[in-house]
Amino acid sequence: MATSITPAREDSPEAGELVPTRRGGYHVLTRYDRRVLMVMVGIPLLLDVLLIWWPTASSILLSFTNWDGVGSVTAQNFIGLKNYQFMFSGYTLFWPAFLHNIIWLAWLALIATPVGIFFAVLLDRDIRGTGFYQSVFFLPVVLSLVVVGFIWELQFSPTEGFINNAFGLVKSGKLIDWLGNPRINLYSILIAASWRHVGYVMVIYLAGLKSVDPMLREAAKVDGANEIQTFFRVVFPVMAPINVVIAVITTRSRRSAPSTSRSSSTRARTGSSCCRS
């Protein structure tokens, strides 16, 4: 069988070959390589600027105007800080929504995320059935949000829900409307959100733990450190990149808090769909 050999590009050096520059230096990238890198970096950067940074900057600028979305923005539309003054003093829903965001972020950061990390540390010990436990904890993450919402709707239903029936509240007539009571509905939704968040954090952190050099733990054990000291003084600092990813995921997860606050208020006024059914 005849084989064809594609000739190398004239401006492409062999692997490891240095290419002289105009300033008298050397580097391993040819002009063709630099063009490829510019295309590979430039296109995603352009999309990022157009789809993320430009709308963000536009939203900030429009917040200083009274533009209603029709026509062009003129100098007469500029009103300074009046929108922010109204938001902080005249808009009654701002501070409750802000408080819900703080509660949401604190719950995920102080409860849900540490629980996910704890499960990851336990599963990192290669206990029997590790794969099964990983699948169980990660299952809520791969489920659709519609399915997750339906599952927890059945759990929180006042008359047909598992929680009220398990505690005998239906028979006694002391029903708890977990999603309709404004005092507890936010925390009920936080529990449902943690169900997904814990599994997500567990899988990511477990993957990071598998990449930690076992020699570090052996050295800490030789020095007399127990498991807790080994984790916080050796493993946890080594996991700094994963910790950053977990922090970003936890912060991004609190974006659901405003919609949760609005839905909670709506349920409090109109009653939950479970009660209506």
Buried (B, 14 or more C-beta within 10 A) or exposed (E): EEEEEEEEEEEEBEEEEEBEEEEEEEEEEBEEBEEEEEEEEEEEEEEEEEEEEEEEEEEEEBEBBEBEEEEEEEEEBEBEEEBEEEBEEEEEEEEBBBEBBEBBBEBBBEBBBEBBBBBBBEBBEEEEEBEEBBEEBBEBBEBEEEEBEEBBBEBBBBEEBEBBEEEEBBEEEEBBBBBBBEEBBBEBBBBBBBBBBBBBBBBBBBEBBEEBEEEBBEEBBEEEBEEEEBBEEBBBEBBEEBBEBBEEBBEEBBEBBBEBBBBBBEBBEEBBEBBEE
